Amino acid sequence: MADFDAIVIGGGLVGTAVAYGIARLGKRPVLLDEGDIAHRASRGNFGLVWVQSKGFGVPEYQRWTRRSSDTWTEFSQELLEETGIGTGHERPGGVTICLSEEELDKRRRLMEQLHIEAGETNFDYEILTHAELKKMLPAIGPDVVGASYTRYDGHANPLYTMRALHAALLKHGGTYVPNARVESIQAAPNHFVINAGGRSFAAPRLVLGAGLGNKALGEMVGLNVPVRPVRGQIIVTERLQPVLPMPTLMMRQTVEGTIMIGESREESGFDDTTSPEIIHTLAQRAVKSFPFLRNVRIVRTWGALRVMAPDGLPIYEQSSEFPGAFVCTCHSGVTLAASHARYYAQYVMDGALPAELARFSTKRFDVQAAA
Ligand SMILES: Cc1cc2nc3c(=O)[nH]c(=O)nc-3n(C[C@H](O)[C@H](O)[C@H](O)COP(=O)(O)OP(=O)(O)OC[C@H]3O[C@@H](n4cnc5c(N)ncnc54)[C@H](O)[C@@H]3O)c2cc1C
């Protein structure tokens, strides 16, 4: 039996960020991961660190997302210094392109509302005309009517981010155990024992950061985590000269030069395959926005499964039945990686979640069920 300060289940972006954050505090976490057979959103996502359009009607989510985005530059720099691995993070701002007056009007109303709801946090944005956007992104086509812009948006390479987080976890003395699927948890308040991967682990803190696996794991420690898969399909082009100086919601150019085009939202259960119809729709919209793409080769497409709560918000909770057990799950694990490493890890070790995260409690599902 190996004793640790915390057991974190799930070696994707969420679990690894929390485990690294715990190790960074000078504590000893062990990170258990199922392995390559699992569905892993962290290896198939779009890589945006995105703020605009997050938190409509839920200002707490907008604030939490902004806080993470504000922390990302420092977080990325620290990972680079500690591991020599760059996350490729940039924060040049970002735009959401609109292809009709109707889309732009809807967008304008959304951004106005987000601005109002932000209150004293403030939320700066601009609605850009075609001509204004053309100055920022000269490659747009004539069908683009306008866009919304915020300076808070950016992007990163999610795979390098994962690599950096794993390396930083080990550097701080954390333990990583791959091929360790957790099937059962022996739980008592502030005492958890897990047998996985042929070994036994014990700790006073437990964090469920296992993505879609959290639903089953939550039941073992009295946590209701009703996440479901939502598929997203992505297209990747051949490498090009720099042509997109900032990400858009549906397209970004990576540091290597490829253009990523995304991303659908489909209720497809655990099916993560691609379909020609969806890829066609994504490609059509991309070519309308940026006509030069018509002559660019597609080199890859893939599908991956988002980890989605019924209301699309993160789920952060400590079990009342088994204090010391926490869940941390969300559908924007790249964007929120900095918050999970810097803040959530601290809350776990302090043994309490702050009031600012109360909106993300599992209690909201009880209210919905009762209603
Ligand atoms: C198409 C697509 C595009 C996206 N784009 C963006 C974006 O632009 N920006 C953004 O911020 N987010 C984006 N996301 C969301 C982001 O990828 C996820 O929020 C994030 O990856 C979730 O990470 P996770 O660690 O919770 O889950 P996962 O990556 O799924 O990892 C879960 C891990 O838990 C392990 N596990 C599961 N069950 C067990 C068990 N019983 N025992 C041990 N281990 C277990 C698995 O092995 C796996 O490694 C996108 C997602 C998709 C699918």
The ligand as a MOL file (V3000), in Angstrom:
LIG
                    3D

  0  0  0     0  0            999 V3000
M  V30 BEGIN CTAB
M  V30 COUNTS 53 58 0 0 0
M  V30 BEGIN ATOM
M  V30 1 C -13.8660 17.9560 -30.7670 0
M  V30 2 C -13.5390 18.6450 -29.4820 0
M  V30 3 C -13.0840 19.9410 -29.4850 0
M  V30 4 C -12.7870 20.5890 -28.3090 0
M  V30 5 N -12.2760 21.8510 -28.3410 0
M  V30 6 C -11.9170 22.4610 -27.2060 0
M  V30 7 C -11.3270 23.7530 -27.2520 0
M  V30 8 O -11.1060 24.3140 -28.3090 0
M  V30 9 N -11.0040 24.3410 -26.0650 0
M  V30 10 C -11.2580 23.7470 -24.8630 0
M  V30 11 O -10.9800 24.3430 -23.8330 0
M  V30 12 N -11.7710 22.5160 -24.8000 0
M  V30 13 C -12.1070 21.8610 -25.9420 0
M  V30 14 N -12.6250 20.6070 -25.9000 0
M  V30 15 C -12.8730 20.0010 -24.5940 0
M  V30 16 C -11.6320 19.4090 -23.9670 0
M  V30 17 O -10.9650 18.5940 -24.8720 0
M  V30 18 C -12.0890 18.6220 -22.7440 0
M  V30 19 O -12.7520 19.4780 -21.8440 0
M  V30 20 C -10.9520 18.0150 -21.9960 0
M  V30 21 O -10.0750 17.3450 -22.8340 0
M  V30 22 C -11.5070 17.0460 -20.9750 0
M  V30 23 O -10.4180 16.4590 -20.3430 0
M  V30 24 P -10.6330 15.3250 -19.3000 0
M  V30 25 O -9.2970 15.0740 -18.7150 0
M  V30 26 O -11.7600 15.6550 -18.4050 0
M  V30 27 O -11.1580 14.0830 -20.1510 0
M  V30 28 P -10.3860 13.0520 -21.0990 0
M  V30 29 O -9.4270 13.7010 -21.9900 0
M  V30 30 O -11.4650 12.2420 -21.7380 0
M  V30 31 O -9.5480 12.1800 -20.1090 0
M  V30 32 C -10.1610 11.3430 -19.1780 0
M  V30 33 C -9.1080 10.3730 -18.7200 0
M  V30 34 O -9.6540 9.6130 -17.6610 0
M  V30 35 C -9.2100 8.2850 -17.7770 0
M  V30 36 N -10.2150 7.4320 -17.1480 0
M  V30 37 C -11.5350 7.3360 -17.4130 0
M  V30 38 N -12.1140 6.4380 -16.6020 0
M  V30 39 C -11.1250 5.9400 -15.8020 0
M  V30 40 C -11.0950 4.9820 -14.7670 0
M  V30 41 N -12.1830 4.3260 -14.3610 0
M  V30 42 N -9.8990 4.7350 -14.1850 0
M  V30 43 C -8.7720 5.3690 -14.5620 0
M  V30 44 N -8.7600 6.2980 -15.5270 0
M  V30 45 C -9.9250 6.5800 -16.1440 0
M  V30 46 C -9.0770 8.0410 -19.2780 0
M  V30 47 O -8.0590 7.0890 -19.5010 0
M  V30 48 C -8.6790 9.4130 -19.8210 0
M  V30 49 O -7.2960 9.5280 -20.0230 0
M  V30 50 C -12.9470 19.9340 -27.0660 0
M  V30 51 C -13.3780 18.6080 -27.0560 0
M  V30 52 C -13.6660 17.9700 -28.2400 0
M  V30 53 C -14.1050 16.5430 -28.2000 0
M  V30 END ATOM
M  V30 BEGIN BOND
M  V30 1 1 1 2
M  V30 2 1 2 3
M  V30 3 2 2 52
M  V30 4 2 3 4
M  V30 5 1 4 5
M  V30 6 1 4 50
M  V30 7 2 5 6
M  V30 8 1 6 7
M  V30 9 1 6 13
M  V30 10 2 7 8
M  V30 11 1 7 9
M  V30 12 1 9 10
M  V30 13 2 10 11
M  V30 14 1 10 12
M  V30 15 2 12 13
M  V30 16 1 13 14
M  V30 17 1 14 15
M  V30 18 1 14 50
M  V30 19 1 15 16
M  V30 20 1 16 17
M  V30 21 1 16 18
M  V30 22 1 18 19
M  V30 23 1 18 20
M  V30 24 1 20 21
M  V30 25 1 20 22
M  V30 26 1 22 23
M  V30 27 1 23 24
M  V30 28 2 24 25
M  V30 29 1 24 26
M  V30 30 1 24 27
M  V30 31 1 27 28
M  V30 32 2 28 29
M  V30 33 1 28 30
M  V30 34 1 28 31
M  V30 35 1 31 32
M  V30 36 1 32 33
M  V30 37 1 33 34
M  V30 38 1 33 48
M  V30 39 1 34 35
M  V30 40 1 35 36
M  V30 41 1 35 46
M  V30 42 1 36 37
M  V30 43 1 36 45
M  V30 44 2 37 38
M  V30 45 1 38 39
M  V30 46 1 39 40
M  V30 47 2 39 45
M  V30 48 1 40 41
M  V30 49 2 40 42
M  V30 50 1 42 43
M  V30 51 2 43 44
M  V30 52 1 44 45
M  V30 53 1 46 47
M  V30 54 1 46 48
M  V30 55 1 48 49
M  V30 56 2 50 51
M  V30 57 1 51 52
M  V30 58 1 52 53
M  V30 END BOND
M  V30 END CTAB
M  END
